Amino acid sequence: MLARRSFLGAGLVGASALTIGSVWSQQSAPNFGAPTLPQVGFKRMKLGDMELIAFNDGALRRPLGEEFVTNAPLEQVKALLASQGLPTDYVDIPFTPFVIIAGGRRILLDTGFADNGPPTTGKMLGHMQAAGLKPEDIDTVVISHFHGDHINGLRNKAGQLVYPNARIMVPKPEHAFWMDDARMEAAAPAAKGAFQNARRVFGNLPADKLVQFDPGTEILPGITSVAAYGHTPGHTLFKVSSQGQGFAYLADLTNVPSLFARNPEWSVTFDMDKDMARLVRRKMFDMVVQEKLMAGGFHFPFPAFGGIEVAGNGYQFKPVA
Ligand SMILES: [Zn+2]
């Protein structure tokens, strides 16, 4: 069992803040301008006889304070960013759902915000259109975990399903955690928002729309789920393989890789069980390196997929050109 304390603690404050976006727009925070978004917000990649498309749903520019990396001094965090030629006063956090086109299926991995997020988000649908895809074309949405940036795009503000023809596949332990009413009641006030948001998205779903899967199983031909609990209680990765080529969708195994791949021991404020997240981070990165998988991450810099190499005591993300 995971310690309940860690799930009801600071991590959830981050999760619910992500849902409503308030942490991003504190009035006292200095204005560092808008995040840089890619001109063309989608990128295609071949994987055997499948195609992967990364879509940028926008980004948020977050002033970098002591709270973002919970277990390292701010100077060390800034020094690691500076060593990579990155700004040190803020962090740009992108959001990157992926679409897999395989055997006539069109599968969306995580959703971004649709029209529920701050103004520099919600870009996904426009980019899909530019890539020649309509929301109706998506037949399956696969969810890694229930934080708002990963699920909010399932329903728009008006409550309509954004992908009307899609079955929605969710990790069973993740669904069990967030839909547990007793747990929601027991949660601290600041933590309740994330539970309520899960109900906004998954409440009233027709039973035939929602599929709960056990992490560790093949959920669709060529797509295997991998339990990677820690970031949330049911956080799940996906390995995709076709004709000997492999891709790992790492979801929130790390937040921005410039910090948490380079230093996998560091904890982002959003990791709910930080010790477990740390262990699973190394384990999964080692798997990606050993199996020579292409990797993609939801918060990786666009196009958010590329190679993972061992670098020092951590790992380096090498985006595709
Ligand atoms: Zn996330």
Boltz pocket constraint, residues with backbone or C-beta under 6 A from the ligand:
constraints:
  - pocket:
      binder: B
      contacts: [[A, 147], [A, 149], [A, 150], [A, 252], [A, 298], [A, 299]]
      max_distance: 6.0
